[in-house]
Amino acid sequence: MTFRLLKFEVDKLKIMRFKITISPIVSSSKTIPLNYQYPLSAAIYRIISKGDEEYASFLHEKGYGKGYKFFTFSDLKFKYKRDGDRMLLLDHKVEFTVSFHLPEASRTFVEGLFKSENIVIADKNSKVVFQVQSIISLENPLKEFSPQELMEVIVKPTSAIVTGIKNERGHYDYLLPDDKEFLSSLIYGWRNKIRDAYDLETAEQAILSIELEYYQNPFRTRLMHIKSDSQAATKIRGSINYKLKLRAERRFIELLLNAGLGLYSAQGMGSLEVVGVNKNKKTKYENIFEIN
């Protein structure tokens, strides 16, 4: 079985999320870089590439037409002790979720790929080889709705959300939840992903809305380094610890759950978890949607 992403009918793509549990092999080091996102992204890409060279090339070179890589993953969950820019594992079990924008038919194949491979998280200063202990396919929380049905969900980020506006130097000025352009920037990026997954007309006509919902504690910011040990090193700033209310057609919300919200999704940014679904399918949205 092979991926042939260029031929997929996008409306038949479903939420494909997996909970993966890994543990370091006995002979491996127990120290990983604090900025593990890029090495983990590379490890996931290597596993996918063994399954299908065409799909891996598509992810690496084009995404859906503009460099988007339509997968994302959450922060790692484990106990650790920080030592400078390193994290010493204090727990034998590490968990994370990974999401792909792929057809339901490829679910078993993806599970098989991860079960058969080790996951290596490494940079120039440390390396840990993990063995996959389990991979669990997570249920689609939006399955009660039809693909083009307008709906509302509450999500929380399970990794930092990164968004921003490019300045005159071509670099991003990153935005945080207290910036007035934060939500409009997220919607702009969401619309671009719809354009590349569907087409320009669909993206322009899509009804999209995002609202912030804060916890009692304020949001947190996070400064991360991508490719930190190379000449292509990039510093990015994101935010976490809040909820977002999304209103759109199910297929467009699924796109975010599969591929992440904001920038650098394939480097583990913008991973989302649904924490609430509006069960009232008769809700009228005409007056509450914000068109951006």
C-alpha positions as a printed NumPy array, in Angstrom:
array([[  0.   ,   0.   ,   0.   ],
       [  1.391,   3.404,  -0.914],
       [  0.425,   7.045,  -0.492],
       [ -0.539,   8.944,  -3.618],
       [ -1.36 ,  12.301,  -2.085],
       [ -1.72 ,  14.232,  -5.321],
       [ -4.679,  12.076,  -6.285],
       [ -6.553,  12.272,  -2.972],
       [-10.004,  13.81 ,  -2.864],
       [ -9.586,  16.307,  -0.05 ],
       [-13.153,  16.003,   1.213],
       [-12.482,  12.308,   1.909],
       [ -9.557,  13.114,   4.204],
       [-10.415,  12.564,   7.859],
       [ -8.781,  13.414,  11.142],
       [ -5.875,  11.034,  11.511],
       [ -4.372,  11.393,  14.966],
       [ -2.271,   8.908,  16.864],
       [ -1.103,   8.748,  20.458],
       [  2.408,   7.342,  20.45 ],
       [  4.269,   6.03 ,  23.492],
       [  8.031,   5.634,  23.2  ],
       [ 10.833,   4.671,  25.583],
       [ 14.619,   4.967,  25.258],
       [ 16.421,   1.748,  24.422],
       [ 18.627,   0.419,  27.229],
       [ 21.939,   1.29 ,  25.595],
       [ 20.881,   4.815,  24.619],
       [ 21.67 ,   8.134,  26.27 ],
       [ 18.899,   9.682,  28.366],
       [ 19.465,  13.323,  27.377],
       [ 17.621,  15.151,  24.6  ],
       [ 17.935,  18.759,  23.407],
       [ 15.585,  21.322,  24.921],
       [ 14.709,  22.311,  21.352],
       [ 13.771,  18.793,  20.287],
       [ 11.03 ,  19.802,  17.844],
       [ 13.107,  19.907,  14.672],
       [ 14.923,  16.584,  15.361],
       [ 11.561,  14.939,  16.125],
       [ 10.067,  16.391,  12.95 ],
       [ 12.989,  14.952,  10.984],
       [ 12.506,  11.562,  12.654],
       [  8.805,  11.503,  11.703],
       [  9.663,  12.518,   8.156],
       [ 12.258,   9.726,   7.897],
       [  9.692,   7.152,   8.996],
       [  7.177,   8.41 ,   6.44 ],
       [  9.836,   8.43 ,   3.715],
       [ 10.429,   4.723,   4.187],
       [  6.761,   4.125,   3.517],
       [  6.552,   6.076,   0.311],
       [  9.197,   8.137,  -1.448],
       [  6.641,  10.109,  -3.447],
       [  4.752,  11.201,  -0.331],
       [  7.949,  12.128,   1.502],
       [  9.167,  14.188,  -1.455],
       [  5.779,  15.861,  -1.62 ],
       [  5.965,  16.78 ,   2.077],
       [  9.527,  17.991,   1.825],
       [  9.288,  20.023,  -1.361],
       [  5.758,  21.258,  -1.893],
       [  3.172,  20.39 ,   0.719],
       [ -0.094,  21.378,  -0.99 ],
       [  1.593,  23.885,  -3.228],
       [  3.368,  26.41 ,  -1.012],
       [  5.761,  24.601,   1.258],
       [  3.179,  23.524,   3.833],
       [  3.87 ,  20.164,   5.396],
       [  0.478,  18.787,   6.296],
       [  1.269,  17.053,   9.552],
       [  1.992,  18.2  ,  13.082],
       [  2.675,  16.818,  16.544],
       [  2.239,  17.798,  20.166],
       [  4.785,  18.541,  22.85 ],
       [  6.414,  15.496,  24.392],
       [  5.003,  14.481,  27.776],
       [  7.557,  13.117,  30.232],
       [  9.326,  13.849,  33.499],
       [ 12.708,  15.51 ,  33.11 ],
       [ 15.41 ,  17.575,  34.754],
       [ 16.684,  20.557,  32.843],
       [ 20.416,  21.042,  32.436],
       [ 21.124,  24.139,  30.345],
       [ 19.855,  23.43 ,  26.825],
       [ 19.421,  19.71 ,  27.603],
       [ 16.664,  17.67 ,  29.255],
       [ 17.54 ,  14.552,  31.257],
       [ 14.774,  11.97 ,  31.049],
       [ 13.537,  10.922,  34.492],
       [ 10.769,   8.759,  33.092],
       [ 10.995,   5.638,  30.968],
       [  7.782,   6.566,  29.154],
       [  7.412,   9.48 ,  26.727],
       [  4.104,  10.3  ,  25.021],
       [  3.009,  12.576,  22.209],
       [  0.333,  12.806,  19.521],
       [  0.991,  13.1  ,  15.796],
       [ -1.576,  14.118,  13.171],
       [ -1.647,  13.707,   9.39 ],
       [ -3.907,  15.071,   6.661],
       [ -4.375,  11.712,   4.983],
       [ -7.237,   9.455,   3.864],
       [ -8.81 ,   7.097,   6.377],
       [ -7.685,   4.126,   4.265],
       [ -4.039,   4.784,   5.118],
       [ -4.546,   4.581,   8.906],
       [ -3.401,   0.962,   9.296],
       [ -0.408,   1.581,   7.053],
       [  0.719,   4.592,   9.117],
       [  0.389,   2.576,  12.319],
       [  2.557,  -0.143,  10.81 ],
       [  5.239,   2.333,   9.777],
       [  5.686,   3.662,  13.314],
       [  5.514,   0.25 ,  14.972],
       [  8.394,  -1.002,  12.849],
       [ 10.794,   1.924,  13.384],
       [ 12.828,   3.531,  16.142],
       [ 12.517,   7.28 ,  16.704],
       [ 15.84 ,   9.078,  17.038],
       [ 15.954,  12.536,  18.652],
       [ 19.446,  13.93 ,  18.21 ],
       [ 21.575,  16.97 ,  17.552],
       [ 25.333,  17.511,  17.658],
       [ 25.49 ,  17.231,  21.449],
       [ 23.129,  14.422,  22.394],
       [ 21.237,  11.499,  20.943],
       [ 18.474,   9.261,  22.25 ],
       [ 17.098,   6.269,  20.389],
       [ 13.494,   5.53 ,  21.309],
       [ 11.538,   2.369,  20.676],
       [  7.833,   2.659,  19.913],
       [  5.932,   0.896,  22.689],
       [  2.427,   1.609,  21.405],
       [  0.538,   3.594,  18.819],
       [ -3.165,   4.21 ,  19.392],
       [ -5.485,   5.62 ,  16.754],
       [ -7.579,   8.403,  18.298],
       [-11.264,   8.775,  17.564],
       [-12.502,  11.607,  15.361],
       [-14.41 ,  13.988,  17.684],
       [-16.201,  15.568,  14.708],
       [-17.597,  12.385,  13.184],
       [-21.219,  13.333,  13.906],
       [-21.037,  16.238,  11.453],
       [-20.999,  16.198,   7.659],
       [-17.905,  17.62 ,   5.879],
       [-19.533,  20.907,   4.831],
       [-21.621,  21.419,   7.962],
       [-20.981,  24.636,   9.881],
       [-19.99 ,  23.895,  13.438],
       [-18.258,  25.212,  16.535],
       [-15.53 ,  23.559,  18.589],
       [-13.322,  24.54 ,  21.509],
       [ -9.679,  23.545,  21.189],
       [ -6.565,  23.959,  23.27 ],
       [ -3.019,  23.998,  21.917],
       [ -0.936,  20.94 ,  22.824],
       [  2.14 ,  22.693,  21.468],
       [  2.962,  26.363,  21.106],
       [  1.022,  28.319,  18.477],
       [  3.276,  30.47 ,  16.31 ],
       [  1.946,  33.235,  14.085],
       [  3.201,  36.54 ,  12.791],
       [  3.455,  39.114,  10.042],
       [  6.427,  39.39 ,   7.73 ],
       [  8.352,  42.652,   7.968],
       [ 10.222,  44.519,   5.227],
       [ 13.246,  42.234,   5.72 ],
       [ 11.13 ,  39.191,   4.97 ],
       [ 11.303,  37.955,   8.558],
       [  8.368,  37.323,  10.852],
       [  7.382,  39.689,  13.62 ],
       [  5.764,  37.146,  15.907],
       [  2.402,  37.868,  17.488],
       [  1.055,  36.828,  20.893],
       [ -2.556,  36.564,  22.112],
       [ -2.515,  40.098,  23.519],
       [ -1.589,  41.556,  20.103],
       [ -4.609,  42.973,  18.292],
       [ -3.629,  41.227,  15.037],
       [ -3.121,  37.793,  16.626],
       [ -6.495,  36.299,  15.65 ],
       [ -6.616,  37.852,  12.182],
       [ -3.133,  36.477,  11.527],
       [ -4.264,  32.981,  12.548],
       [ -7.297,  33.222,  10.256],
       [ -5.082,  34.441,   7.408],
       [ -2.862,  31.372,   7.802],
       [ -5.901,  29.094,   8.104],
       [ -7.296,  30.493,   4.872],
       [ -3.971,  29.918,   3.117],
       [ -3.976,  26.278,   4.169],
       [ -7.509,  25.886,   2.821],
       [ -6.363,  27.459,  -0.45 ],
       [ -3.514,  24.974,  -0.779],
       [ -5.605,  21.974,   0.273],
       [ -8.591,  22.937,  -1.904],
       [ -8.413,  25.989,  -4.177],
       [ -8.421,  29.78 ,  -4.06 ],
       [-12.179,  30.159,  -4.503],
       [-12.943,  27.743,  -1.66 ],
       [-10.509,  29.594,   0.59 ],
       [-11.939,  33.02 ,  -0.227],
       [-15.515,  31.882,   0.41 ],
       [-14.773,  29.929,   3.591],
       [-16.562,  31.244,   6.691],
       [-13.943,  31.253,   9.439],
       [-13.96 ,  32.592,  12.974],
       [-11.603,  32.277,  15.95 ],
       [-12.2  ,  33.589,  19.473],
       [ -9.824,  33.505,  22.44 ],
       [-10.829,  32.023,  25.773],
       [ -8.361,  32.516,  28.616],
       [ -7.775,  30.341,  31.632],
       [ -7.484,  31.902,  35.089],
       [ -3.714,  31.897,  34.664],
       [ -2.307,  34.04 ,  31.822],
       [ -1.02 ,  32.621,  28.57 ],
       [  2.626,  31.598,  28.455],
       [  5.173,  32.397,  25.789],
       [  7.883,  30.1  ,  24.536],
       [ 11.061,  30.897,  22.61 ],
       [ 12.224,  27.979,  20.465],
       [ 15.151,  27.3  ,  18.169],
       [ 14.766,  25.477,  14.855],
       [ 17.905,  23.876,  13.402],
       [ 19.758,  25.343,  16.368],
       [ 23.101,  23.718,  15.534],
       [ 23.289,  24.829,  11.895],
       [ 23.74 ,  27.975,   9.812],
       [ 20.   ,  27.866,   9.09 ],
       [ 19.166,  28.315,  12.785],
       [ 15.919,  30.202,  13.39 ],
       [ 14.422,  31.572,  16.6  ],
       [ 10.644,  31.509,  16.813],
       [  8.261,  32.651,  19.536],
       [  4.915,  31.065,  20.264],
       [  2.246,  30.941,  22.966],
       [  0.288,  28.35 ,  24.907],
       [ -2.143,  27.983,  27.842],
       [ -5.459,  29.236,  26.477],
       [ -8.405,  27.939,  24.481],
       [ -9.732,  28.874,  21.063],
       [-13.301,  28.752,  19.798],
       [-13.296,  27.771,  16.123],
       [-16.317,  28.224,  13.86 ],
       [-16.235,  26.864,  10.315],
       [-17.231,  23.904,   8.185],
       [-16.132,  20.586,   9.622],
       [-13.672,  19.958,   6.778],
       [-11.828,  23.213,   7.496],
       [-11.638,  22.52 ,  11.225],
       [-10.363,  19.029,  10.463],
       [ -7.637,  20.573,   8.339],
       [ -6.354,  22.461,  11.403],
       [ -6.577,  19.372,  13.617],
       [ -4.643,  17.374,  11.036],
       [ -2.098,  19.968,   9.969],
       [ -1.827,  22.446,  12.825],
       [ -2.741,  26.09 ,  13.35 ],
       [ -0.307,  28.858,  12.512],
       [  3.302,  28.665,  11.331],
       [  5.876,  25.862,  11.585],
       [  3.266,  23.128,  11.974],
       [  5.543,  20.398,  10.646],
       [  8.089,  21.38 ,  13.302],
       [  5.564,  20.576,  16.002],
       [  3.845,  23.946,  16.387],
       [  0.104,  24.588,  16.523],
       [ -1.006,  21.085,  17.479],
       [ -4.601,  21.192,  18.764],
       [ -6.859,  19.052,  20.928],
       [-10.65 ,  19.303,  20.888],
       [-12.023,  19.932,  24.382],
       [-15.602,  20.828,  23.44 ],
       [-18.01 ,  20.378,  20.521],
       [-21.266,  22.267,  19.967],
       [-23.765,  19.423,  19.715],
       [-26.58 ,  21.684,  18.489],
       [-26.48 ,  21.085,  14.742],
       [-29.276,  23.615,  14.221],
       [-27.189,  26.568,  15.421],
       [-27.542,  29.552,  13.114],
       [-24.187,  31.067,  12.224],
       [-25.149,  33.833,   9.853],
       [-24.9  ,  36.557,  12.489],
       [-21.992,  35.302,  14.599],
       [-19.308,  34.549,  12.056],
       [-16.584,  37.051,  11.435],
       [-15.467,  37.154,   7.827],
       [-11.748,  37.809,   7.465]])
